[in-house]
Amino acid sequence: MKNLKVSFPNYMIGEDALKDLDKTCLTYGKNALIVGGKTALRKVKPKLEKTFEKSELKVTDYMYYGGECTYKNIEKIAKRYSINEIDMIIGVGGGKALDTAKGAADILNIPAFTVPTIAATCAATTSLSVVYTEKGDFHSFKFLNKPPICIFIDSEIISKAPKKYLWAGIGDTMAKHYESTFASRGDKLDHSCGMGIEISSMCVKPMLEYGHKALLDCKEDKSTFEIKQVILNNIISTGLVSMLVKEEYNGAIAHSLFYGLTILEHIENNHLHGEVVAYGVLVQLAMDDQREELHKLIKFYKGINLPTSLQDIGVKKNREYLEEVLEATVKGPDMKYLPYKVSKDMIYNAIEEVENIN
């Protein structure tokens, strides 16, 4: 029997979370490559430069991640500098930028640190990169040897980011509970998985309590208690569940439907990951006959304008139109380990049920 190794990142949250970044990073070397999105780097760079002003930690380069988390972009970053030139990679930005930075650090076998500038996913926390094709379609999961060493969560930067990212993050976070409990149903859980499943309840309860207020505060660029609770659940709670539970429990129908829907070009162009995943949760609940939970979520979604119908994500309710999406959904990697076999018909019937409730 193999030994089980579970690694957790440290994290800091607050308006001055970047202030002591150098002190944490210096334990691992003196030369950092900073990789991120263009907007994210522009917003974070002044704070980072202030941190590095009198520090022994030196920035080798600020590098754009490429606009998409692809194997090509991951390898391009990994090949740009040798391990003699950089001791670590600091990822800055949203999920795709962070996944690219983590993937490059994994190839070089050097530490990764993350600075999320939005709270739309748990990418800042996990030992996983979601890799896409050059066209933006889902390609595969790249499993990494270890998670980031530390996550620096600047709540001021995140609260001033467009509200839509925190909003979509709520949808993605809530999905973690519904998918992990569904995928693990009927299994005898070991300590790690059992703890992860229990923690997953934190992906729902705080959202129902603080989500609406957090979004109102975010609209006013306030860094409040409610915003911090939602940020921590979007980034940390979801990430901890991902690292504690088996790979097979990390997704189910909601994420599979999202990846299936990315076949439709406008989904990636016009909608956020968590936004579409949130709709997928409703489909999963309908298919699994969890009607009380379904109605509770629809009420909550409508209160914060998360999608409750295909129309909300610009998709036609037509079996022929959706056939390719349904095919990709049932063939997705998250569908391989479910408590029972799920067919295209079952998913389409669940879609119809959700539509009829609306």
WONOR-V976607 format. One record per backbone hydrogen bond with DSSP energy under -1.0 kcal/mol. NH is the residue of the N-H (numbers start at 1). CO is the residue of the C=O. Records with the same first field share a line. If there is no record, write none. Layout:
# WONOR-V976607
NH: CO, CO
This chain:
# WONOR-V976607
10: 149
12: 151
14: 153
17: 14
19: 16
21: 18
24: 20
25: 21
26: 22
28: 25
32: 58
33: 88
34: 61
35: 90
36: 63
37: 92
41: 37
42: 38
43: 39
44: 40
45: 41
48: 44
49: 45
50: 46
51: 47
52: 48
55: 52
58: 30
60: 32
63: 34
65: 36
70: 68
74: 70
75: 71
76: 72
77: 73
78: 74
79: 75
85: 82
86: 82
87: 31
88: 31
89: 111
90: 33
91: 113
92: 35
93: 115
98: 94
99: 95
100: 96
101: 97
102: 98
103: 99
104: 100
105: 101
106: 102
107: 103
108: 104
110: 105
113: 89
114: 150
115: 91
117: 93
125: 122
126: 122
129: 142
131: 140
132: 69
133: 137
136: 133
139: 131
140: 131
142: 129
144: 127
149: 112
151: 10
152: 114
153: 12
155: 14, 153
158: 154
159: 155
160: 156
165: 162
167: 163
168: 164
169: 165
170: 166
171: 167
172: 168
173: 169
174: 170
175: 171
178: 174
179: 175
180: 176
181: 177
182: 178
183: 179
184: 180
187: 184
194: 190
195: 191
196: 192
197: 193
198: 194
199: 195
200: 196
201: 198
202: 199
203: 200
204: 201
205: 201
208: 204
209: 205
210: 206
211: 207
214: 210
215: 211
216: 212
217: 213
218: 214
219: 215
221: 218
222: 217
228: 224
229: 225
230: 226
231: 227
232: 228
233: 229
234: 230
235: 231
236: 232
237: 232
238: 233
240: 236
241: 237
242: 238
243: 239
244: 240
245: 241
249: 246
250: 247
256: 252
257: 253
258: 254
259: 255
260: 256
261: 257
262: 258
263: 260
264: 261
267: 264
269: 265
270: 266
271: 267
276: 272
277: 273
278: 274
279: 275
280: 276
281: 277
282: 278
283: 279
284: 280
285: 281
286: 282
287: 283
288: 284
289: 286
290: 285
291: 289
294: 290
295: 291
296: 292
297: 293
298: 294
299: 295
300: 296
301: 297
302: 298
303: 299
304: 300
306: 301
313: 310
314: 311
315: 310
318: 316
322: 318
326: 322
327: 323
328: 324
329: 325
330: 326
331: 327
332: 329
335: 332
336: 333
347: 343
348: 344
349: 345
350: 346
351: 347
352: 348
353: 349
354: 350
355: 351
356: 352
357: 353
358: 354
